[in-house]
C-alpha cells in the first residue's frame, strides 16, 4: 500500500485529499478514488 496526496478540481473548487492504494494502481484509478472520496464528503 502507498499513500498519495491528490489535488482535484471538483465543482469549481480545488480539494486536496489523501488516497491509500496499492502500488500497481494507475493514474486513472487514483483520480477516480480521489473524486469519489471528495463526492462522499460533499454529500455528507
N, C-alpha and C positions, 0 to 999 in steps of 0.2 A: 504494500500500500504506500501511496505517497500523497502528500498534501500540496495542493496547488491553490494559489490566490488568483482569482479571476476578476477582472473588471468588465462589467457588462452594461450595455445601454438597454434599459427596459422602460418603455412608455415615456421616453424623453428624459429620463433621469439616469445617471450613472451610479451603479452599485458595485461594491467590492464584496466578494464572498469567498470563503474557503471551501474547497471541494476535496473530499477523500476519494481516491480512485486507485485502481490497480495500475501497475507500471506499464501495461500494454495498451491502455486506453488512448484512443486517438483524439485529435483536437475537436472533432465534431461531437463526440460523446461527452467530452469535458464541458464544452459550451452548452450542450443540451442539459446536462446535470445542473450547471450554474443557473441557467434560465429557469428550470423547473423549481429550484430552490428559492429564487427570488419571487417567482409567481406564488409559491406557497406562502411566503412571508407577507406578500401583499394581500392575500385572500384571508388571512387570519387576523 
